Amino acid sequence: MIAGAPAPLMLLFAKARLMTRYQLLAATAAAALLPVSAAAQTMDPGMHMPAPTPAAKPRAKPAPSPKPVLKAKAKPKPVAKRVTPSAPAPAMEAMPGMDPALPAPAEQAAPPAMPGMDPAMPMPAEAPAATPTTEPTNHAALGQDMAAMPGMTHVAADLAYADGSGTSRIPGNDGAMHGLHLPAGDWMLMLHGYAWGAYTDQGGPRGDNEAFVQSMAMLTASHDLGAGARIKLQSMLSLDPLMGAKGYPNLFATGETADGVTHLVDRQHPHDLFMELSGRIDMDIGKGASVFVYGGPVAEPALGPPAFMHRASAQYLPLAPITHHWFDSTHISYGVVTTGIATPHFQLEGSVFRGREPDQYRWNIETPKLDSWSVRATWTPSPAWALQVSHGRIESPEQLEPTRDEARTTASVQYAKHGLSTTVAFSAKTNLPGRTLTAWLAEANWDIDRHHTLFGRAENVANDELFPNPADPLHDQSFRVSKVEGGYAYRLKLPGPFGLALGGALAAYAKPSALDAAYGDAPVSYTLFAKLSLGQ
């Protein structure tokens, strides 16, 4: 520029110098981009600027000074590294041939107009880069999981657990019980049930063979009361009494009576018509914590693991466990009141209930009474695990031994993941006054795929009721017996909400030699079944 020149003249020289550098830059870029496709001729993916073309106008007026040419041939400075969209970035990076002494444009200001470009045309703003989200997808909500629906059997927000029978918990991976969901105004109804036809041949001299049908139907009605309160009403019915007072054959099973006079031995008693008539109210008291009250004329106290017909690990095992009266014989109690406090990972509860087991009259509701108690603590550290310990004092549980009370302590671990559901449990029951009898149980159910399932159960129990006749020389003696059972089920999806499972199981036993005369050397049993289910 010329020293001492007027300000307008100096400004004109500055503009000419700047335009010359951009003209040279445009000409160089145009020559380099001629063989490239039009789709690739953009300067910056975020600027969306039209590519400069070798227009005649900029070439017709070259700059008189050779300095810009020398600077254009000089080694360009390294381009500054682009910053993330969250940090402030200049509108245009430094380019070869641009004078580094020139001031940087203000943040988000449009870059200078390029040769051949209408200076009145507004520059489009750079589109912000998409920011990847780190929030996990709520698959339960997307899948309309029944436990996440308003008013339904609830599952903890983090899916650490689901509701089992009574107030018990099962692993969240096992999910809430499947069923048919029907909205009814502000209420949500859930229907679930099955009819399970079976034929069993129990081996040995004391075994029997018989065809029978087990059944269960459940109706649950749930409602949000507002202000953090929820209510659930539940009924469960069974037509098991139709199979007869003696139930079905089950080698080494004991408990209850068929006629009010003699014990049922080597048979499983039928369930009552009314298996549950209960209600539950939950009230939130803080973040993730709630208190609840549960009970009814027919309900399940807080004692032991979930009842066997509600455990996923026993879903296709056709017979009741021979340890049933060590773990879950109280699942039908006439009169129950339970209170507790619950969080997603822990639950502590206590119950008062009637200790007497159901009598031989299976169609009625017996008089409720609160003469027994129990406490239970459950820990659900993750959706794969549910662990419980419980203790109870049961008054006069046996109809045929009314003067004998019982103390029962149980512990169980349930695991569920990748289609595998398992339960391992221990129980010690003490006949007061009398001996302590212990039992172990392990179950597993593995859904290999949508059609094929393998299942099994192993039990070991000390039983003193195998010879109830006082005249028998083995009367009142305790014998430790083991049973191992395994089977297979093929599952079919039927039209509508129904499913059908066809399968069978084989069982073998280990026992003291003192029982050989009554049970044979090595009894073996088998069972064939067809299970029609609603909602499974």
C-alpha positions in Angstrom: 0.0 0.0 0.0 1.0 3.6 -0.5 2.1 5.5 2.6 0.2 8.7 3.4 -2.7 7.8 1.0 -6.2 8.7 2.1 -8.1 6.1 4.1 -10.6 5.2 1.3 -7.7 4.5 -1.0 -5.9 2.4 1.6 -9.2 0.4 2.1 -9.5 -0.2 -1.7 -5.9 -1.6 -1.8 -6.6 -3.9 1.1 -9.7 -5.3 -0.6 -7.9 -5.8 -3.9 -5.1 -7.7 -2.1 -7.5 -9.9 -0.3 -9.6 -10.6 -3.4 -6.5 -11.6 -5.3 -5.6 -14.3 -2.8 -9.1 -15.8 -2.9 -9.1 -15.6 -6.7 -5.8 -17.6 -6.9 -7.2 -20.0 -4.3 -10.4 -20.5 -6.3 -8.5 -21.1 -9.5 -6.2 -23.6 -8.0 -9.1 -25.5 -6.3 -11.1 -25.5 -9.5 -8.2 -27.0 -11.5 -7.7 -29.7 -9.0 -11.4 -30.6 -8.8 -12.1 -30.8 -12.6 -11.7 -34.6 -12.8 -13.7 -35.2 -9.6 -17.4 -36.0 -9.6 -19.8 -33.2 -8.7 -20.9 -35.0 -5.6 -17.3 -34.7 -4.1 -16.8 -31.0 -4.8 -17.5 -29.5 -1.4 -15.1 -27.7 0.8 -16.3 -28.7 4.2 -19.0 -31.3 5.0 -20.6 -29.0 7.5 -20.5 -25.8 5.3 -22.5 -27.1 2.3 -21.0 -24.5 0.0 -21.3 -24.8 -3.7 -18.0 -25.7 -5.3 -16.2 -22.8 -7.1 -15.9 -23.0 -10.8 -13.2 -21.6 -13.0 -15.1 -18.6 -14.0 -13.7 -16.3 -16.7 -14.2 -13.2 -14.7 -11.7 -14.0 -11.9 -9.1 -15.2 -14.5 -9.4 -12.0 -16.6 -8.1 -9.8 -13.8 -4.9 -11.2 -12.3 -3.3 -9.5 -9.4 -0.3 -7.3 -10.3 1.8 -8.4 -7.3 3.8 -11.7 -7.4 3.8 -12.0 -3.6 0.6 -13.9 -3.3 1.8 -16.4 -5.9 5.0 -17.1 -3.8 2.9 -17.5 -0.7 0.5 -19.8 -2.4 3.4 -22.1 -3.4 4.8 -22.1 0.1 4.3 -25.1 2.3 0.9 -24.6 3.9 0.5 -24.6 7.6 -1.0 -27.6 9.2 -4.8 -27.5 9.4 -6.1 -27.1 12.9 -7.7 -30.3 14.3 -11.5 -30.1 14.3 -13.1 -30.0 17.7 -16.1 -31.8 18.9 -19.5 -30.2 18.2 -19.8 -29.3 21.9 -16.8 -27.0 21.8 -16.8 -23.6 20.0 -15.3 -23.9 16.6 -14.3 -21.3 13.9 -16.7 -21.0 11.0 -13.8 -21.9 8.5 -10.4 -23.4 9.0 -7.2 -21.8 7.9 -6.5 -22.5 4.2 -3.4 -22.5 2.1 -2.7 -19.1 0.7 -4.6 -17.2 3.3 -2.6 -14.5 5.2 -2.2 -15.8 8.8 -2.0 -12.1 9.9 -5.6 -11.5 8.9 -8.0 -11.5 11.9 -10.0 -14.7 12.4 -13.7 -14.3 11.7 -16.0 -14.1 14.7 -17.5 -17.3 16.0 -20.4 -18.6 13.8 -19.9 -15.7 11.3 -20.3 -16.5 7.7 -17.0 -16.9 5.7 -16.1 -14.3 3.1 -17.8 -14.5 -0.2 -15.9 -16.6 -2.8 -15.3 -15.6 -6.4 -18.3 -16.3 -8.6 -20.6 -16.4 -5.6 -23.4 -13.9 -5.1 -22.4 -11.9 -2.1 -26.0 -11.3 -1.2 -26.7 -15.0 -0.9 -26.8 -16.0 2.8 -24.5 -18.8 3.9 -26.3 -21.8 5.3 -25.5 -22.5 9.0 -23.5 -25.6 9.7 -25.7 -28.4 10.8 -24.9 -29.6 14.3 -23.5 -33.1 14.4 -25.7 -35.8 15.9 -24.8 -36.5 19.5 -24.9 -40.2 20.3 -27.1 -41.1 23.2 -26.0 -43.2 26.2 -29.4 -43.9 27.6 -30.4 -47.6 27.5 -33.4 -48.5 25.6 -36.4 -49.4 27.7 -37.1 -52.8 26.2 -39.8 -53.6 28.7 -41.7 -50.5 27.6 -41.2 -51.2 23.9 -42.3 -54.8 24.3 -45.4 -53.8 26.4 -44.2 -56.0 29.2 -47.2 -57.0 31.3 -45.4 -56.1 34.5 -44.8 -52.6 33.3 -48.4 -51.9 32.5 -50.5 -49.8 34.9 -52.2 -51.9 37.5 -50.5 -55.1 36.5 -48.5 -57.4 38.7 -45.6 -55.1 39.2 -41.9 -55.7 38.5 -39.3 -53.5 40.1 -38.2 -50.5 38.0 -34.7 -52.1 37.4 -36.3 -55.5 36.7 -34.4 -57.0 39.7 -37.4 -59.1 40.7 -40.9 -60.2 39.7 -43.8 -61.3 42.0 -44.1 -64.9 42.8 -46.9 -66.7 44.6 -48.3 -64.9 47.6 -45.8 -62.1 48.5 -42.7 -64.1 47.4 -40.2 -62.9 44.8 -38.7 -64.6 41.8 -35.8 -63.4 39.6 -36.7 -60.6 37.2 -35.4 -62.6 34.3 -38.2 -65.1 34.9 -40.6 -62.2 34.5 -44.1 -61.8 35.9 -46.6 -64.6 35.3 -47.7 -64.8 31.7 -51.4 -64.3 31.1 -54.1 -62.7 29.0 -54.5 -59.0 29.8 -57.9 -57.3 29.6 -58.4 -53.6 30.5 -61.6 -52.9 32.4 -61.9 -49.1 32.8 -59.3 -48.0 35.3 -58.5 -51.6 36.2 -56.3 -54.2 34.5 -57.3 -57.8 34.5 -55.0 -60.8 34.0 -56.2 -64.3 33.3 -53.9 -67.3 33.6 -54.4 -71.0 34.0 -53.8 -74.5 32.8 -55.3 -78.0 32.4 -52.7 -80.7 32.8 -53.6 -84.2 31.8 -51.2 -86.9 32.9 -50.7 -90.7 33.2 -48.2 -92.0 35.7 -46.9 -95.4 36.6 -45.2 -95.4 40.0 -42.9 -98.4 40.3 -42.4 -101.0 43.1 -44.9 -102.9 45.2 -46.3 -99.7 46.8 -46.5 -97.8 43.4 -49.7 -97.4 41.5 -50.7 -96.2 38.0 -53.4 -93.7 37.2 -54.5 -91.1 34.7 -55.5 -87.7 36.2 -56.0 -84.0 35.4 -54.6 -81.1 37.4 -56.0 -77.7 36.8 -55.6 -74.1 38.0 -57.3 -70.8 36.9 -56.2 -67.4 38.2 -57.8 -63.9 37.9 -55.9 -60.8 39.0 -57.4 -57.3 39.1 -55.0 -54.4 39.6 -55.6 -50.7 40.0 -53.6 -47.6 40.6 -55.1 -45.7 43.6 -53.0 -42.6 43.0 -50.7 -40.8 45.5 -48.2 -43.7 45.2 -50.7 -46.4 46.2 -51.7 -49.6 44.3 -54.1 -52.4 44.9 -54.2 -55.9 43.6 -57.0 -58.5 44.1 -56.3 -62.1 43.3 -58.3 -65.3 43.1 -57.0 -68.8 42.2 -59.2 -71.8 41.8 -58.6 -75.5 41.0 -60.8 -78.4 39.9 -58.3 -80.9 41.5 -61.1 -82.2 43.8 -62.6 -83.9 40.8 -59.7 -86.4 40.7 -60.9 -87.9 44.0 -60.1 -87.6 47.7 -56.9 -89.7 47.3 -55.3 -87.5 44.7 -52.8 -89.1 42.4 -49.9 -91.7 42.9 -46.5 -90.2 43.9 -44.0 -92.6 45.5 -42.6 -91.5 48.9 -44.9 -88.4 49.1 -46.8 -87.9 52.4 -49.1 -85.3 53.9 -52.8 -84.6 54.7 -55.6 -87.1 54.6 -58.2 -88.5 52.2 -60.9 -89.4 54.8 -59.9 -87.7 58.1 -58.8 -91.0 59.5 -55.7 -92.2 57.7 -52.6 -90.5 56.3 -52.1 -90.2 52.6 -48.8 -92.0 51.8 -47.2 -92.5 48.4 -49.8 -90.2 47.0 -50.2 -86.4 46.4 -53.4 -84.9 47.9 -55.6 -82.8 45.6 -55.6 -79.0 46.0 -58.8 -77.3 47.3 -61.2 -75.5 45.0 -60.2 -72.2 46.5 -56.4 -71.9 46.3 -56.3 -68.1 46.9 -58.7 -65.3 47.6 -56.5 -62.4 48.6 -55.8 -58.7 48.3 -52.7 -56.5 48.5 -52.1 -52.7 48.9 -48.7 -51.1 48.3 -47.9 -47.6 49.3 -44.7 -45.8 48.3 -42.8 -44.2 51.2 -39.7 -43.0 49.4 -37.5 -43.4 46.4 -37.8 -47.1 45.4 -39.3 -48.1 48.8 -42.8 -49.1 49.7 -44.8 -50.7 52.5 -47.5 -53.3 51.8 -50.3 -55.2 53.5 -51.5 -58.5 52.0 -53.9 -61.2 53.1 -57.3 -62.8 52.8 -59.5 -65.7 53.8 -57.3 -68.0 51.5 -53.7 -66.9 51.0 -50.0 -67.7 51.3 -48.0 -66.6 54.3 -44.3 -65.4 54.1 -42.7 -68.8 54.6 -40.5 -70.7 52.2 -39.8 -70.2 48.5 -42.6 -69.6 46.0 -45.0 -72.6 45.8 -43.8 -75.3 43.3 -46.6 -74.6 40.8 -45.4 -71.0 40.5 -41.7 -71.7 40.1 -40.3 -71.5 36.6 -37.9 -74.2 37.5 -40.8 -76.6 38.0 -42.9 -75.5 35.0 -43.1 -78.9 33.3 -42.4 -81.3 36.2 -45.7 -83.2 36.2 -45.7 -84.3 39.9 -45.5 -82.4 43.1 -42.2 -82.7 45.0 -42.0 -85.3 47.7 -40.6 -82.5 49.8 -43.7 -80.4 49.4 -44.6 -80.4 53.1 -41.1 -79.2 54.0 -41.1 -76.1 51.7 -44.5 -74.8 50.6 -47.3 -76.8 52.3 -48.6 -73.5 53.7 -49.3 -72.0 50.2 -53.1 -72.7 50.9 -53.7 -71.2 54.4 -57.2 -70.2 55.6 -56.6 -66.8 57.1 -53.4 -64.8 56.4 -52.3 -61.2 57.2 -48.8 -60.1 56.0 -47.1 -56.8 56.3 -43.7 -55.8 54.9 -41.3 -53.2 53.5 -39.9 -53.6 50.0 -37.2 -52.0 47.9 -36.1 -53.1 44.4 -33.4 -55.3 46.0 -34.7 -56.3 49.4 -37.9 -57.2 51.1 -38.6 -57.9 54.8 -42.0 -59.3 55.8 -44.0 -61.0 58.6 -47.2 -63.0 58.6 -49.8 -64.3 61.0 -51.9 -67.2 59.7 -53.8 -70.4 60.4 -51.4 -73.2 60.8 -53.8 -76.2 60.2 -53.5 -77.6 56.7 -56.6 -78.1 54.6 -58.8 -81.1 55.6 -60.4 -83.7 53.3 -63.3 -81.5 52.3 -61.9 -79.8 49.3 -64.8 -77.7 48.0 -65.3 -75.3 51.0 -63.5 -72.4 52.7 -62.5 -73.4 56.2 -62.8 -71.0 59.1 -59.9 -68.5 59.1 -57.8 -68.3 62.2 -54.5 -66.4 63.1 -52.6 -68.8 65.4 -49.2 -69.1 63.7 -46.5 -66.7 62.5 -43.6 -66.4 60.1 -40.9 -64.0 59.0 -39.0 -63.9 55.7 -36.2 -61.8 54.2 -35.6 -61.8 50.4 -32.6 -60.4 48.5 -32.7 -59.8 44.7 -29.3 -58.4 43.9 -29.9 -58.6 40.1 -32.5 -59.8 37.6 -30.8 -63.3 37.6 -31.0 -64.0 41.4 -33.6 -64.2 44.2 -32.5 -65.5 47.6 -34.7 -66.0 50.7 -34.5 -67.2 54.3 -37.6 -67.7 56.4 -38.7 -69.1 59.7 -42.1 -69.9 61.1 -43.9 -71.4 64.1 -46.9 -73.4 62.9 -49.6 -74.5 65.3 -51.1 -78.0 64.9 -50.5 -78.3 61.1 -51.5 -82.0 60.9 -55.2 -82.8 61.3 -54.3 -86.4 62.5 -51.8 -85.1 65.0 -53.5 -82.1 66.5 -51.3 -81.8 69.6 -48.0 -81.5 67.7 -46.7 -78.1 66.6 -44.0 -77.4 64.1 -41.1 -75.0 63.7 -39.8 -74.6 60.1 -36.7 -72.9 58.7 -36.1 -72.6 55.0 -33.5 -71.1 52.6 -33.6 -71.0 48.9 -31.7 -69.6 45.9 -33.3 -69.1 42.5 -31.3 -68.3 39.3 -32.7 -67.4 35.9 -30.8 -66.4 32.7 -30.6 -67.4 29.0 -33.7 -69.6 29.2 -32.4 -71.5 32.3 -34.4 -71.3 35.5 -33.1 -73.1 38.7 -34.1 -73.4 42.3 -31.9 -74.8 45.2 -33.6 -75.0 48.6 -33.1 -76.4 52.1 -35.6 -76.9 54.9 -35.5 -78.1 58.5 -38.8 -78.8 60.2 -39.0 -79.7 63.9 -42.0 -81.5 65.2 -42.6 -80.0 68.7 -41.8 -81.9 70.8 -39.9 -84.3 68.6 -37.1 -84.7 66.0 -35.9 -82.3 63.3 -36.3 -83.6 59.7 -34.4 -81.9 56.9 -34.9 -81.8 53.2 -32.9 -80.6 50.1 -34.3 -79.8 46.7 -32.8 -78.8 43.3 -34.8 -78.0 40.2 -34.0 -76.8 36.7 -35.9 -75.9 33.6 -34.0 -75.2 30.3 -35.9 -73.8 27.3 -33.5 -74.7 24.6 -35.5 -72.8 22.0 -39.1 -72.0 21.2 -40.1 -75.7 21.1 -37.7 -77.8 23.2 -37.4 -77.9 27.0 -35.4 -80.1 29.3 -36.2 -80.2 33.0 -35.3 -82.1 36.1 -35.5 -82.3 39.9 -33.4 -83.9 42.6 -34.7 -84.3 46.2 -33.4 -85.7 49.5 -35.6 -85.9 52.6 -35.8 -87.5 56.0 -39.4 -88.7 56.4 -41.0 -90.4 59.4 -44.5 -90.7 58.0 -44.0 -93.6 55.5 -45.5 -96.2 57.9 -48.4 -94.4 59.7 -49.9 -97.6 61.2 -48.8 -97.9 64.8 -48.8 -101.7 64.5 -46.1 -101.6 61.8 -42.6 -102.3 63.1 -41.2 -99.4 61.0 -43.8 -97.0 62.4 -42.5 -93.5 63.4 -39.0 -94.3 62.1 -37.2 -91.7 60.0 -35.8 -92.8 56.6 -33.7 -90.7 54.3 -34.9 -91.0 50.7 -33.7 -89.5 47.5 -35.5 -89.0 44.2 -34.1 -88.0 40.8 -36.4 -87.1 38.0 -35.7 -85.8 34.5 -37.8 -85.2 31.4 -38.4 -83.4 28.1 -41.3 -81.3 26.8 -42.1 -80.2 23.2 -44.0 -76.9 23.2 -46.5 -75.9 20.5 -48.1 -72.5 20.0 -51.8 -72.8 19.5 -54.1 -70.2 18.0 -54.9 -67.3 20.3 -53.4 -67.1 23.8 -53.0 -70.8 24.3 -50.0 -73.1 24.3 -49.6 -76.9 24.5 -46.7 -78.9 25.9 -46.3 -82.6 25.3 -43.7 -84.5 27.3 -42.7 -87.1 29.8 -40.5 -87.7 32.8 -38.6 -90.7 34.3 -37.8 -91.0 38.0 -35.4 -93.2 40.1 -35.0 -93.5 43.8 -32.3 -94.2 46.4 -33.4 -95.5 49.9 -32.2 -97.6 52.8 -32.3 -101.3 52.4 -34.8 -101.5 55.3 -37.4 -100.2 52.8 -36.7 -102.9 50.1 -39.5 -105.1 51.3 -42.1 -102.4 51.0 -40.8 -100.5 47.9 -38.7 -103.1 46.1 -35.0 -103.0 45.3 -34.9 -100.3 42.7 -38.3 -98.8 41.8 -38.6 -96.7 38.7 -41.5 -94.4 37.7 -42.5 -92.6 34.6 -45.1 -90.0 33.7 -46.5 -88.8 30.3 -48.4 -85.5 30.1 -50.1 -82.9 27.9 -50.3 -79.4 29.4 -52.7 -76.9 27.9 -51.9 -73.4 29.1 -53.5 -70.0 28.8 -50.9 -67.2 28.4 -47.9 -69.5 28.1 
